[in-house]
Amino acid sequence: MVKESNSLFKPDCDVLETENYYYIIIDLPGVNPEEIDVSYKENKLEISGEKKKDFARDDGIIFHRAERRFGKFKIVFDWILTNIDEDNIDAKYKEGVLVLKIKRRNRE
């Protein structure tokens, strides 16, 4: 099951599976990598963070169009994590995309 926050900012996410790995790919354009937290506990992988506004409405700025979304986000994965090697989770962030590579345990 994937649980998401109720924030206006909901990152797009793909989950892929190979024989040896799971890949979770999340689009996070405009998010500072220092604002992203990836944690694994109690068989749940949680990715959370915040996309901060670059302008505030109270800065005296008039917005003629405002389509971009901002705010905190949280995505929790608990349905794929029954057979992973929790000591072998690799996270890379490049050009606004977070890629998690998660080693699967051997199927028995």
C-alpha positions as CSV (number, residue, x, y, z in Angstrom):
1,M,0.0,0.0,0.0
2,V,1.2,3.5,-0.8
3,K,0.1,6.3,1.5
4,E,0.5,9.9,0.6
5,S,0.1,13.1,2.5
6,N,-2.8,15.5,2.0
7,S,-0.4,18.2,0.8
8,L,-1.0,20.1,-2.4
9,F,2.4,18.9,-3.5
10,K,2.1,15.2,-4.5
11,P,5.2,14.0,-6.3
12,D,4.8,11.6,-9.2
13,C,6.2,8.2,-8.5
14,D,7.0,5.0,-10.3
15,V,7.8,1.6,-8.7
16,L,9.7,-0.9,-10.8
17,E,10.8,-4.5,-10.1
18,T,13.5,-6.6,-11.5
19,E,14.7,-10.0,-10.4
20,N,17.2,-8.5,-7.9
21,Y,16.0,-5.0,-7.1
22,Y,13.1,-2.7,-6.6
23,Y,13.4,0.8,-8.0
24,I,11.3,3.7,-6.7
25,I,11.6,6.8,-8.9
26,I,10.1,10.1,-7.6
27,D,9.9,13.4,-9.5
28,L,10.9,16.1,-7.0
29,P,11.7,19.2,-9.2
30,G,12.6,22.2,-7.2
31,V,13.1,20.3,-3.9
32,N,16.4,20.9,-2.2
33,P,18.0,17.4,-1.6
34,E,18.7,18.5,2.0
35,E,14.9,18.7,2.5
36,I,14.4,15.0,1.6
37,D,14.3,12.3,4.2
38,V,14.3,8.6,3.4
39,S,13.8,6.2,6.3
40,Y,13.1,2.6,6.8
41,K,11.5,1.3,10.0
42,E,9.0,-1.4,11.0
43,N,8.8,-2.7,7.4
44,K,7.9,0.7,6.0
45,L,9.9,2.9,3.7
46,E,9.0,6.5,4.1
47,I,10.1,9.4,1.8
48,S,9.2,12.8,3.1
49,G,10.2,16.4,2.6
50,E,9.1,19.8,1.5
51,K,9.0,21.9,-1.6
52,K,9.3,25.4,-0.4
53,K,7.8,28.4,-2.0
54,D,10.2,30.8,-3.7
55,F,7.8,33.8,-3.4
56,A,5.2,34.5,-0.7
57,R,2.0,36.3,-1.4
58,D,2.7,38.7,1.5
59,D,5.9,39.9,-0.2
60,G,3.9,42.5,-2.1
61,I,4.0,40.3,-5.2
62,I,0.9,40.1,-7.4
63,F,0.4,36.6,-8.9
64,H,-1.3,36.6,-12.3
65,R,-1.1,32.8,-12.5
66,A,-0.1,30.3,-9.8
67,E,-0.1,26.6,-10.9
68,R,3.0,25.2,-9.2
69,R,2.4,23.3,-6.0
70,F,4.4,23.6,-2.8
71,G,4.3,22.1,0.6
72,K,5.3,19.1,2.7
73,F,4.9,15.6,1.3
74,K,5.1,12.1,2.6
75,I,5.0,8.8,0.7
76,V,4.9,5.5,2.7
77,F,5.5,2.1,1.0
78,D,4.6,-0.9,3.1
79,W,3.4,-3.4,0.5
80,I,6.7,-4.3,-1.3
81,L,9.0,-4.4,1.6
82,T,8.5,-7.9,2.9
83,N,11.5,-9.3,1.0
84,I,14.1,-6.5,0.9
85,D,17.6,-6.3,2.3
86,E,17.1,-3.2,4.5
87,D,20.9,-2.7,4.7
88,N,21.1,-2.4,0.9
89,I,19.0,0.7,0.0
90,D,20.7,3.2,-2.3
91,A,19.4,6.7,-2.9
92,K,20.5,9.1,-5.6
93,Y,19.1,12.5,-6.4
94,K,19.9,14.1,-9.7
95,E,18.2,16.9,-11.6
96,G,15.1,16.8,-9.6
97,V,14.6,13.0,-9.6
98,L,15.1,10.7,-6.6
99,V,15.9,7.1,-7.5
100,L,15.9,4.5,-4.7
101,K,17.5,1.1,-5.6
102,I,16.5,-1.5,-3.1
103,K,18.1,-5.0,-3.0
104,R,15.6,-7.9,-2.8
105,R,16.3,-10.8,-0.6
106,N,16.6,-14.2,-2.4
107,R,13.2,-15.7,-3.0
108,E,12.8,-19.0,-1.2
